[in-house]
Amino acid sequence: MNARFLAIVNPAAGGGRCGRLAKAALEKLRATGLEVDVAETSGPGEATRLARAAYARGQRNFLAVGGDGTAYEIVNGLFPEAASGERPAVGFLPLGTGNSFLRDFSDRGAAHAVEAVLAGRRQACDVLRLEHAAGEIYFINLASIGFTADVAAATNRRFKRLGELGYILGVLVCLARLERRSFPVRVDEEPEFDRRRCLFLSFNNSKFTGGKMLIAPDASTSDGLIEYVRWGPIGRLGLLRNFSKLFEGTHLAHPLAARRAARRIEFALDAPVDVMVDGEVLTLDCRRIEVLAGALDVLV
């Protein structure tokens, strides 16, 4: 096992903030005696290729230097090979935009992340596998369809360069054309697919998304379960009145909201849909989601 860390740096994360800060942050880690090699990405998907190649040559310790999207790409480079091989570990230098995953463990951001890496604080973490018509992807935060994915898509495709203002504009655009659709899903061994219209469905491994949005307050990264959150067909006025509750985790008290812990989710979609996965937006014909319990170590 290679004890050195491979830091995979996404210089574009955080609107270029990561590129400006990564070198100094990594030098501080090296100054403590930590052995760190660095690979910098130059475009989407490269972190996945770098992680896959490194795992194949024996690398087992990784640092995701960027945001949630950087960690997502690294996880998809490690799996599926790591599911049947030696368990890898991923630490974080949160220099991106959202950095939602770490909020399950601390609100101290980079300071907490660096302490965890230096102390070697490892915790087993579940990995969720989403099978779709063209293959499969892996994630450690959440996948969501409906309004939440619509907002992420609008923000990423039209307003991402504007940062937090861009997210607000994405919310306003999606609110103006608010859709409540049916995404047929079956949870565990239920006999029927749930075809009711909804605002969104979310399939969570951790609690937060979009930085501070507490979509799944009951989620655990190590319980071997998917935290399934559903919000039914709430209207514009109801959503406006309750939107702040998404940041408090109290939206689940709404009569149209529900949650449950599950081991397996199956889909019966009529066509591909936008899916927000760990901050990335993909268009997928989803088939099922399953849990790889404790498949990854995270340094938190």
C-alpha positions in Angstrom: 0.0 0.0 0.0 1.3 3.4 -1.0 1.3 5.7 2.2 1.7 8.9 0.2 -1.3 11.0 -0.7 -2.2 11.9 -4.3 -3.8 15.4 -4.3 -6.1 15.8 -7.3 -6.5 19.5 -7.8 -9.3 21.1 -9.8 -8.1 24.7 -10.4 -11.4 25.8 -11.8 -13.4 24.9 -8.7 -14.9 27.8 -6.8 -14.7 30.0 -9.9 -10.9 29.7 -9.9 -10.5 30.1 -6.2 -9.1 26.6 -5.9 -6.4 27.4 -8.5 -5.3 30.5 -6.5 -5.2 28.8 -3.1 -4.3 25.2 -3.7 -0.5 25.5 -3.9 -0.1 27.3 -0.6 -2.6 24.9 1.1 -0.7 21.9 -0.1 2.7 23.4 1.0 1.3 23.8 4.5 0.5 20.1 4.5 3.9 19.1 3.3 5.5 21.3 5.9 4.1 19.0 8.6 5.8 16.0 7.0 2.9 14.7 5.0 4.0 13.2 1.7 1.8 14.6 -1.1 2.0 14.2 -4.8 0.0 16.5 -7.0 -2.0 16.0 -10.2 -3.9 19.0 -11.6 -7.0 18.6 -13.8 -7.5 20.5 -17.0 -11.1 19.7 -17.8 -14.3 17.8 -16.7 -13.8 14.1 -16.1 -10.0 14.2 -15.7 -10.1 13.7 -12.0 -11.9 10.4 -12.6 -9.2 9.3 -15.1 -6.4 10.3 -12.7 -7.9 8.5 -9.8 -8.6 5.4 -11.8 -5.0 5.2 -13.1 -3.5 5.9 -9.6 -5.6 3.2 -7.9 -4.5 0.7 -10.6 -0.9 1.4 -9.8 -1.4 1.0 -6.0 -2.3 4.4 -4.8 -4.8 4.2 -1.9 -4.8 7.7 -0.3 -6.3 10.6 -2.1 -7.0 14.3 -1.5 -9.9 16.0 -3.3 -8.8 19.6 -3.7 -11.8 21.5 -5.0 -15.5 21.1 -4.3 -18.1 18.4 -4.2 -17.7 17.9 -7.9 -14.0 17.1 -7.6 -14.7 14.5 -4.9 -17.5 13.0 -7.1 -15.1 12.5 -10.0 -12.5 10.9 -7.8 -15.0 8.5 -6.3 -16.0 7.5 -9.8 -12.4 6.8 -10.6 -12.0 4.5 -7.6 -15.2 2.5 -8.2 -16.2 -0.1 -9.2 -12.7 -1.5 -8.8 -12.4 -0.5 -5.1 -15.7 -2.3 -4.4 -13.9 -5.7 -4.7 -10.3 -4.4 -3.9 -8.4 -2.7 -1.2 -10.4 0.1 0.4 -9.2 3.6 -0.5 -9.3 6.7 1.6 -10.3 10.2 0.5 -9.5 13.4 2.4 -10.6 16.9 1.4 -9.2 20.4 0.9 -12.5 22.2 0.4 -11.6 25.1 -2.0 -14.7 24.8 -4.2 -18.2 26.3 -4.2 -20.5 23.9 -2.3 -18.3 21.6 -0.1 -21.6 20.1 1.2 -20.3 16.7 2.2 -18.0 18.0 4.9 -20.8 19.8 6.6 -22.0 16.5 8.0 -18.9 16.5 10.2 -18.1 20.2 10.8 -18.9 23.7 9.8 -15.2 24.7 10.1 -14.5 23.9 6.4 -10.8 23.8 5.4 -9.5 24.0 9.0 -11.4 20.9 10.1 -10.5 19.1 6.8 -6.7 19.7 7.3 -6.8 18.6 10.9 -8.6 15.4 9.9 -5.9 14.6 7.3 -3.0 15.3 9.6 -4.6 13.3 12.4 -5.4 10.4 10.1 -9.1 10.5 11.3 -10.6 7.8 9.1 -14.3 6.8 9.1 -16.0 4.2 7.0 -18.4 5.8 4.5 -21.1 4.2 2.4 -21.0 4.7 -1.4 -24.2 4.8 -3.4 -24.3 3.2 -6.8 -26.8 4.6 -9.4 -27.4 2.2 -12.3 -28.7 3.9 -15.5 -29.3 2.8 -19.1 -25.8 3.6 -20.2 -23.8 2.4 -17.2 -23.4 3.3 -13.5 -22.1 6.2 -11.4 -21.1 6.4 -7.7 -21.7 9.1 -5.2 -21.2 9.9 -1.5 -23.5 13.0 -1.1 -26.8 12.7 -2.9 -28.7 12.4 -6.1 -31.9 14.4 -6.7 -34.4 14.8 -9.5 -37.2 17.4 -9.9 -37.0 21.0 -8.7 -33.6 20.6 -7.0 -32.0 19.2 -10.2 -33.8 21.9 -12.3 -32.2 24.6 -10.2 -28.8 23.0 -10.4 -29.1 22.6 -14.1 -30.2 26.3 -14.6 -27.4 27.5 -12.4 -24.6 25.4 -13.9 -25.7 26.0 -17.5 -26.5 29.7 -17.3 -25.4 31.4 -14.1 -22.5 29.5 -12.6 -20.0 32.3 -13.1 -22.1 34.5 -10.8 -21.5 32.3 -7.7 -24.2 32.6 -5.0 -26.1 35.2 -7.1 -26.2 32.6 -9.9 -27.9 30.1 -7.6 -30.5 32.6 -6.6 -31.2 33.3 -10.3 -31.5 29.6 -10.9 -34.1 29.3 -8.2 -36.1 32.2 -9.6 -36.1 30.8 -13.1 -37.3 27.4 -11.9 -39.9 29.0 -9.6 -41.3 30.9 -12.6 -41.8 27.7 -14.6 -42.5 25.4 -11.6 -43.1 21.8 -12.6 -44.5 19.1 -10.5 -43.9 15.8 -12.2 -44.2 12.1 -11.7 -40.9 10.1 -11.3 -42.1 6.5 -10.7 -40.0 4.9 -8.0 -40.3 1.8 -5.9 -38.6 1.6 -2.5 -37.3 -1.7 -1.3 -39.9 -4.5 -1.6 -43.0 -2.3 -2.1 -45.4 -4.0 -4.5 -46.1 -0.9 -6.6 -44.2 2.1 -8.1 -45.1 5.5 -6.6 -46.3 7.5 -9.6 -47.6 10.6 -7.7 -46.5 14.0 -8.8 -43.9 15.7 -6.7 -41.7 18.8 -6.4 -38.5 16.7 -6.0 -37.1 13.3 -4.9 -33.8 13.1 -3.2 -31.7 10.0 -2.5 -29.1 10.9 0.2 -26.0 9.5 1.8 -25.2 12.8 3.6 -27.3 15.6 5.0 -26.4 18.7 3.0 -26.5 19.9 -0.5 -25.8 23.3 -2.2 -23.5 24.2 0.6 -25.9 24.8 3.5 -29.2 23.2 2.3 -30.2 20.6 4.9 -32.2 18.3 2.6 -31.9 15.1 4.6 -31.4 15.9 8.3 -31.7 12.2 9.2 -29.1 10.9 6.8 -26.0 9.0 7.9 -22.9 8.4 5.8 -22.3 5.0 7.5 -25.6 3.3 8.2 -25.8 1.2 5.1 -29.0 3.0 4.0 -30.3 5.5 1.5 -32.1 8.4 3.1 -35.1 8.9 0.7 -36.8 12.4 0.8 -39.9 13.2 -1.1 -41.7 16.6 -1.3 -45.1 16.4 -3.0 -46.7 18.8 -5.5 -46.4 22.0 -3.4 -47.4 25.2 -5.3 -45.3 28.4 -5.9 -46.7 30.3 -2.9 -46.3 27.3 -0.6 -42.7 26.8 -1.8 -41.9 30.5 -1.3 -43.3 30.3 2.3 -41.3 27.1 3.1 -38.1 27.6 1.1 -36.1 28.8 4.1 -37.0 25.5 5.8 -34.8 23.6 3.4 -31.9 25.2 5.0 -33.1 24.3 8.5 -34.1 20.7 7.8 -37.7 21.5 9.0 -39.3 21.1 5.6 -40.0 17.5 6.5 -42.7 18.7 8.9 -44.7 19.9 5.9 -47.7 17.7 5.2 -46.5 17.1 1.6 -43.0 16.1 2.6 -41.9 12.6 3.7 -38.7 10.6 4.4 -37.7 7.0 5.0 -34.5 4.9 5.1 -34.2 2.4 2.3 -31.8 -0.2 1.0 -32.8 -0.1 -2.7 -34.6 2.3 -5.0 -36.0 1.3 -8.4 -37.1 3.6 -11.2 -39.6 3.2 -14.0 -39.0 6.5 -15.9 -40.4 7.1 -19.4 -37.3 9.0 -20.5 -34.0 10.4 -19.3 -34.2 13.2 -16.7 -31.8 15.8 -15.3 -30.2 14.4 -12.1 -28.2 16.4 -9.7 -25.4 14.2 -8.3 -23.0 15.6 -5.8 -23.3 19.1 -7.4 -23.0 17.8 -11.0 -25.9 17.7 -13.4 -26.3 14.7 -15.6 -29.1 13.6 -17.9 -29.8 9.9 -17.1 -32.3 7.1 -17.7 -32.1 5.9 -14.1 -32.8 2.2 -13.3 -31.8 1.7 -9.6 -29.8 2.9 -6.6 -28.1 0.6 -4.2 -25.7 0.9 -1.2 -22.1 -0.2 -1.0 -21.9 -0.2 2.8 -18.6 1.1 4.2 -16.9 0.9 0.9 -14.7 4.0 1.3 -12.7 5.6 4.1 -13.1 9.4 4.4 -10.8 11.5 6.4 -13.1 13.7 8.5 
